[in-house]
Amino acid sequence: MHNDILYVKELLGHKHIDNTLIYVQLEKTIFQSQNNEWIVKVAKSVEEVCQLVEVGFEYVTGEYMDGGKIFRKRK
């Protein structure tokens, strides 16, 4: 996770930082009582991807060394 507001602004494609701040405040409101710890899993097949998504994991990005896709879920 990247904490640089300008990076997030660029990532979301916002022209104005005010729009990005809305999302930052929303995230804080939704997850304020949750910790910032994650469970991370690697899926190597479509079936594994489906299983992870069904139990609440989200796709992160990129591939693991052996080609698996990286997913995460808050603890």
C-alpha positions, 0 to 999 in steps of 0.5 A: 500500500502506498501512502503518498497522496500524490501517488494515489491522485495519479493512480486514480487519474484525478485532476484535483487533489480534493477528489482524491481526499474524498477517497482517503477520508472514505477509506479512513471512515470505513476501515478506522476500526480495522488494523492495517494487517493483511493475509496474502495468498498466491493463486496459481490457477483460475480455480484458486483465483475463484476460491480466493475471491469467493472468500473476500480476497482482492487482486493486488497486482503483478505475478509471484516468481512462479507466475501466480497472482497475488491476492490480499484480505484484511485480517 
